Amino acid sequence: MSFKTPNSEGTLVKLMNTIDSTVNYEAFSEKTVGNITYGRRQTGDTNVVSYVIRRNGKDFLIMGIPEDEESHEMILQSAKF
């Protein structure tokens, strides 16, 4: 399941089974906000920031532009799965 905002610089939110996931979790740096621990990675050449929570056999992935980081963290904090 995935959602994307209408404009190309929007935020992509994707939930997938770990077994089907293309996420290389080891490439992410761990960060904790509130009581949520997630992986964060920023790709300099594309100016995209990615976050992932791996839990219960699922990857919850968010990708977007760094300027929207506050919004991304709000989404991460509200994730329940």
MARFI-396676 format. One record per residue (C-alpha): x, y, z; residue in one letter. Coordinates in steps of 0.5 Angstrom, whole numbers, plus 2048, in hexadecimal, padded with zeros to 3 digits. Each point is the difference from the previous one (the first is absolute). Example, Ala and Ser with C-alpha at 12.3 -4.5 7.8 and 13.67 -1.06 7.14 Angstrom:
<atoms>
8197F7810A8028077FES
</atoms>
This chain:
<atoms>
800800800M8038077FES7FE807800F8038067FDK7FE807800T7FE8037F9P8068047FEN8077FD7FFS803803806E7FB7FD804G8017FB806T7FF7F87FEL7FE7FC805V8007F87FFK7FF7FA805L8027F97FDM8027F9803N807800802T8017FA7FCI7FE8047FAD803806802S8068037FCT802804806V8077FF802N7FF802807Y8087FF802E8018067FCA7FC805804F802803806S7FC7FF807E7FC806802K7FB801806T7FB805801V7FB7FF806G7FF7F9800N8017FE7F9I8077FD7FET8018007F8Y8058007FBG8028077FCR8048017FAR8018067FBQ8027FF7F9T8048067FEG8007FF7F9D7F98007FFT7FE804807N7FB7FB802V8007FE808V7FD7F9801S7FD7FD807Y7FF7F9802V7FC7FD806I8017F87FFR7FB7FC805R7FC7FA800N8037FE7F9G7FE8067FDK8048067FDD7FD807801F8038057FBL8008077FFI8048047FBM8008077FEG803807800I805802806P7FC806801E7FA7FC802D8037FD806E7FC802805E7FA7FD7FCS8037FA7FFH8027FF808E7F8802801M7FE7FA7FCI8067FB803L7FD802807Q7F97FE7FES8027F97FCA7FC7FA804K8017FA7FDF
</atoms>
